[in-house]
Amino acid sequence: MNDQTVKVRRLLAASREQVFDAWLDPGAMREWMRPPLATDCTVTLEPRIGGRFRIVMVLPQAEVVNWGKIVTLERPSKLQFTWTSSRWDNQETLVTVELREAGAQCELILTHERVPARHPADQLMSGWSAILENLARSLG
């Protein structure tokens, strides 16, 4: 196995609590959890440890289905969940979102581990960066 890890950092003009809560609000996620070119997104989410989620991203050429379960909820500092995507032959990966105080802002560090090596890391980094930009706009 030649899996890879992608890490994205983002400074957000919001409190850690606001950012943490945005990750557990399916209505809000529907608006910001979408990569570039996505025309729609549906989110179902059980916001608890062991809770499952399903995110369907509608792109012009395809529908990408992502699902997993919440592994860690440490409000307001850490959220961790498995992430399985139809784009990667349903291989389970792991996403960790860490939230740190940065004055009046929040530093978000997203680490996506066990990503199949055949999926270009730069595409994944670009996708997560765009999603976090959407999150920043939704909080602003």
C-alpha positions as CSV (number, residue, x, y, z in Angstrom):
1,M,0.0,0.0,0.0
2,N,1.4,3.4,-1.0
3,D,-1.2,5.6,0.6
4,Q,-0.6,9.3,1.1
5,T,-1.5,12.1,3.5
6,V,-2.6,15.6,2.6
7,K,-2.6,18.5,5.0
8,V,-4.4,21.9,4.5
9,R,-4.3,24.8,6.9
10,R,-6.7,27.7,6.9
11,L,-7.2,30.8,9.2
12,L,-10.9,31.5,9.7
13,A,-12.5,34.7,11.0
14,A,-14.6,32.8,13.5
15,S,-14.4,31.2,16.9
16,R,-13.4,27.5,17.3
17,E,-16.9,26.8,18.5
18,Q,-18.5,28.3,15.4
19,V,-16.2,26.4,13.1
20,F,-16.7,23.1,15.0
21,D,-20.5,23.5,14.9
22,A,-20.4,24.2,11.1
23,W,-18.9,20.7,10.6
24,L,-21.9,19.2,12.4
25,D,-24.7,21.1,10.7
26,P,-25.9,19.3,7.6
27,G,-27.9,22.3,6.4
28,A,-24.8,24.5,6.5
29,M,-22.6,21.8,5.1
30,R,-24.8,21.5,2.0
31,E,-23.7,25.0,1.1
32,W,-20.0,24.8,1.8
33,M,-19.0,21.1,1.5
34,R,-18.7,21.3,-2.3
35,P,-15.6,21.3,-4.5
36,P,-15.2,23.6,-7.5
37,L,-17.7,22.8,-10.3
38,A,-20.2,21.1,-8.0
39,T,-23.7,22.2,-8.8
40,D,-25.4,20.7,-5.8
41,C,-24.7,18.8,-2.6
42,T,-26.8,16.8,-0.2
43,V,-25.8,16.0,3.3
44,T,-27.2,13.6,5.9
45,L,-25.4,13.5,9.2
46,E,-25.7,12.1,12.7
47,P,-23.6,14.5,14.8
48,R,-22.3,12.0,17.5
49,I,-19.5,9.6,18.0
50,G,-20.3,6.6,15.8
51,G,-22.8,8.7,13.8
52,R,-22.8,8.2,10.1
53,F,-22.8,10.8,7.3
54,R,-23.4,10.7,3.6
55,I,-22.5,13.6,1.3
56,V,-23.4,13.5,-2.4
57,M,-21.6,16.1,-4.6
58,V,-23.2,16.6,-8.0
59,L,-20.7,17.6,-10.6
60,P,-21.3,18.3,-14.3
61,Q,-20.0,14.9,-15.4
62,A,-20.7,12.7,-12.4
63,E,-22.2,12.3,-8.9
64,V,-19.6,11.6,-6.2
65,V,-20.9,9.8,-3.1
66,N,-18.9,10.1,0.1
67,W,-19.7,8.5,3.4
68,G,-18.2,7.5,6.7
69,K,-18.6,7.7,10.5
70,I,-17.6,10.1,13.2
71,V,-14.7,8.7,15.2
72,T,-13.8,11.6,17.5
73,L,-15.7,14.7,18.7
74,E,-13.8,16.9,21.1
75,R,-15.6,20.2,21.1
76,P,-14.3,22.7,20.2
77,S,-10.8,21.4,19.2
78,K,-11.0,18.2,17.2
79,L,-13.2,16.2,14.9
80,Q,-12.2,13.0,13.2
81,F,-14.1,10.9,10.8
82,T,-13.7,8.1,8.3
83,W,-14.2,9.1,4.6
84,T,-15.0,6.7,1.9
85,S,-15.5,8.0,-1.6
86,S,-17.0,6.4,-4.7
87,R,-14.0,8.1,-6.6
88,W,-11.5,5.9,-4.9
89,D,-13.1,2.4,-5.3
90,N,-14.7,2.8,-1.8
91,Q,-11.4,2.7,0.0
92,E,-11.8,4.0,3.6
93,T,-9.6,7.1,4.5
94,L,-9.4,9.2,7.6
95,V,-9.9,12.9,8.0
96,T,-8.9,14.9,11.1
97,V,-10.0,18.5,11.7
98,E,-8.0,20.3,14.4
99,L,-9.1,23.8,15.6
100,R,-6.7,26.1,17.4
101,E,-7.2,29.5,18.8
102,A,-5.4,32.2,16.9
103,G,-6.3,35.5,18.6
104,A,-9.9,36.3,17.5
105,Q,-9.6,33.8,14.7
106,C,-9.4,30.0,14.4
107,E,-6.7,28.0,12.7
108,L,-8.1,25.0,11.0
109,I,-5.7,22.1,10.2
110,L,-7.3,19.4,8.0
111,T,-5.3,16.1,7.6
112,H,-6.6,13.5,5.2
113,E,-4.8,10.2,5.6
114,R,-4.7,6.8,3.8
115,V,-5.6,8.5,0.5
116,P,-4.9,6.0,-2.4
117,A,-1.6,6.9,-4.1
118,R,-3.3,6.7,-7.5
119,H,-5.4,9.8,-6.6
120,P,-3.2,13.0,-7.2
121,A,-2.5,14.7,-3.9
122,D,-2.5,18.1,-5.6
123,Q,-6.2,17.5,-6.7
124,L,-7.2,16.5,-3.2
125,M,-5.4,19.5,-1.7
126,S,-7.1,21.8,-4.3
127,G,-10.5,20.3,-3.5
128,W,-10.1,20.6,0.3
129,S,-8.7,24.2,-0.1
130,A,-11.8,25.2,-2.1
131,I,-14.1,23.6,0.4
132,L,-12.4,25.4,3.3
133,E,-12.7,28.7,1.3
134,N,-16.4,28.0,1.0
135,L,-16.5,27.4,4.8
136,A,-14.7,30.7,5.4
137,R,-17.2,32.6,3.3
138,S,-20.2,30.9,5.1
139,L,-18.8,31.9,8.5
140,G,-18.0,35.5,7.4
